[in-house]
Amino acid sequence: MTEHSEPSESHRRTVQDSACVMNEIVLPNDTNNLGNMMGGRLLHLMDICAAISAQRHTNHVCVTASVDHVEFQSPIRQGEIVTLRSRVNRAFRTSMEVEIHVWAENALEKTVRKCNKAFYTFVAVDEENTPVRVPEIVPETEAEKRCYANAAKRREMRLILSGRMTWGQAHHLKDDLFAALTER
């Protein structure tokens, strides 16, 4: 496949093809002195869940390139069941954005609440740890299409902040800004 050719069906995957759901119970060894799950332990589980999504999408080993917008919204307590759900929002040339959401379930009280959210960037690599081209992702639902579009904007923002892109090259962000400025 050349850089400008249309990807074949084998090089396209749906968002659902990359979906991952993991469950863990929070044990005493996972908690801090307040009985809440330690942030580092949760980030570890989030990284594993997101890596599974990335690997399902690419059929390659994937390495974490960055973690953005981690939101700790609610503590997760000892004894609660943690559910992590991840999926690839958008694939770029060798990288992809994986979105992950975390919920805590209190099985005794029969309650579930959203606790965390983050965006991970993964790069697919070959046996020599060289980045490889990743398959295109095809968003199917309206929600997936919104996530797909927003992933491009977050990528441009990451690249601008890291100095690898200038504002003038950020077409997705500029289009949004122009639309906001011309909206009446």
C-alpha positions in Angstrom: 0.0 0.0 0.0 1.5 3.4 -1.0 1.1 6.5 1.1 -1.6 7.9 -1.2 -3.5 4.8 -2.1 -6.9 3.8 -0.7 -6.5 1.4 2.2 -7.7 -2.1 1.5 -10.4 -3.7 3.7 -7.6 -5.6 5.6 -6.2 -2.2 6.5 -9.4 -0.9 8.0 -10.9 -1.7 11.4 -14.0 -0.5 13.3 -13.8 1.2 16.7 -15.6 -1.9 18.2 -12.8 -4.2 16.9 -10.5 -2.5 19.4 -12.8 -2.5 22.4 -11.5 -3.8 25.7 -13.3 -4.3 29.0 -11.4 -5.2 32.1 -12.6 -5.8 35.7 -10.6 -5.8 38.9 -11.5 -5.8 42.6 -9.6 -3.3 44.7 -7.7 -5.1 47.4 -5.9 -3.7 50.5 -2.5 -3.8 48.7 -4.0 -1.5 46.0 -5.0 1.3 48.4 -3.5 4.2 50.2 -3.9 5.1 53.9 -7.4 6.4 53.2 -8.6 3.1 51.8 -8.7 4.5 48.2 -7.1 2.9 45.2 -3.7 4.5 44.6 -3.5 6.6 41.4 -0.4 4.8 40.2 -2.1 1.4 40.5 -5.1 2.7 38.5 -2.9 4.3 35.9 -1.2 0.9 35.5 -4.5 -0.9 34.9 -5.6 1.9 32.5 -2.3 1.5 30.5 -2.9 -2.3 30.2 -6.5 -1.9 29.1 -5.5 0.8 26.5 -2.6 -1.3 25.3 -5.0 -4.2 24.6 -7.2 -1.9 22.5 -4.2 -0.6 20.6 -2.8 -4.1 20.0 -6.2 -5.4 18.9 -6.4 -2.6 16.4 -2.9 -3.1 14.9 -2.0 -6.8 15.5 1.4 -5.4 16.6 3.1 -4.8 19.9 2.2 -1.2 20.9 4.1 1.1 23.2 2.7 4.0 25.2 3.8 7.4 23.7 1.8 9.7 25.9 -1.1 10.0 28.4 -3.3 13.1 28.2 -6.2 14.6 30.1 -6.2 12.2 33.0 -9.2 13.0 35.1 -9.6 11.6 38.6 -13.2 12.4 39.3 -14.0 10.1 42.2 -11.9 7.9 44.5 -12.3 4.2 44.2 -12.5 2.4 47.5 -11.2 -0.9 48.8 -13.6 -3.7 47.9 -15.1 -2.0 44.9 -15.0 -3.5 41.5 -13.2 -1.4 38.9 -14.4 -1.6 35.3 -12.1 -0.2 32.6 -13.4 0.3 29.0 -11.1 1.4 26.2 -11.2 1.8 22.4 -9.2 3.4 19.6 -10.7 6.7 18.6 -8.5 7.4 15.7 -5.5 6.0 13.9 -2.8 8.1 12.4 0.2 6.9 10.4 2.0 4.9 13.1 0.1 6.1 16.2 -3.4 5.9 17.5 -5.4 7.6 20.2 -7.1 5.3 22.8 -9.8 6.6 25.0 -10.4 5.0 28.4 -13.2 5.3 30.9 -13.2 3.9 34.4 -16.2 3.0 36.7 -16.4 1.8 40.2 -19.1 -0.6 41.3 -20.1 -1.1 44.9 -21.7 -4.5 44.6 -23.1 -4.4 48.2 -24.9 -1.1 47.5 -25.6 -2.0 43.9 -24.2 1.4 42.7 -21.9 2.3 39.8 -20.2 5.7 39.3 -17.8 7.0 36.7 -14.4 7.7 38.3 -11.8 8.4 35.6 -11.1 9.2 32.0 -7.9 9.6 29.9 -6.5 9.6 26.4 -3.5 7.4 25.7 -1.4 7.6 22.5 0.2 4.4 21.4 2.7 3.6 18.6 2.8 0.2 16.9 6.2 -1.3 16.5 7.8 -4.3 14.7 10.3 -6.8 16.1 13.1 -4.2 15.9 11.0 -1.6 17.8 10.6 0.4 14.6 7.3 2.2 14.2 5.0 0.6 11.7 2.0 1.9 9.8 -1.3 1.2 11.6 -4.7 0.3 10.0 -7.2 3.0 9.3 -10.2 3.1 11.7 -13.7 3.5 10.5 -16.1 5.3 12.9 -19.6 4.0 12.5 -21.9 5.8 15.0 -22.3 9.5 15.4 -20.6 9.3 18.8 -17.6 7.5 17.2 -17.5 10.1 14.4 -17.3 12.9 17.1 -14.6 11.1 19.0 -12.7 10.6 15.7 -12.9 14.3 14.8 -11.9 15.4 18.3 -8.9 13.0 18.4 -7.4 14.9 15.5 -7.7 18.2 17.4 -6.2 16.7 20.5 -3.3 15.3 18.4 -2.6 18.7 16.9 -2.7 20.3 20.4 -0.2 17.6 21.7 2.1 18.3 18.7 1.9 22.1 19.2 2.7 21.8 22.9 5.7 19.5 22.2 7.0 21.9 19.5 6.6 19.4 16.7 3.9 21.4 15.0 3.2 25.1 14.6 -0.2 26.7 15.0 -0.3 27.4 11.2 -0.1 23.6 10.5 -3.0 22.8 12.9 -5.8 22.6 10.4 -8.3 20.9 12.6 -7.9 23.4 15.4 -7.9 26.3 13.0 -11.2 25.1 11.4 -12.8 24.9 14.9 -11.6 28.3 15.9 -12.8 29.9 12.6 -16.2 28.2 13.0 -16.4 29.5 16.6 -15.5 33.1 15.5 -17.9 33.2 12.6 -20.8 31.6 14.5 -23.7 34.0 15.2 
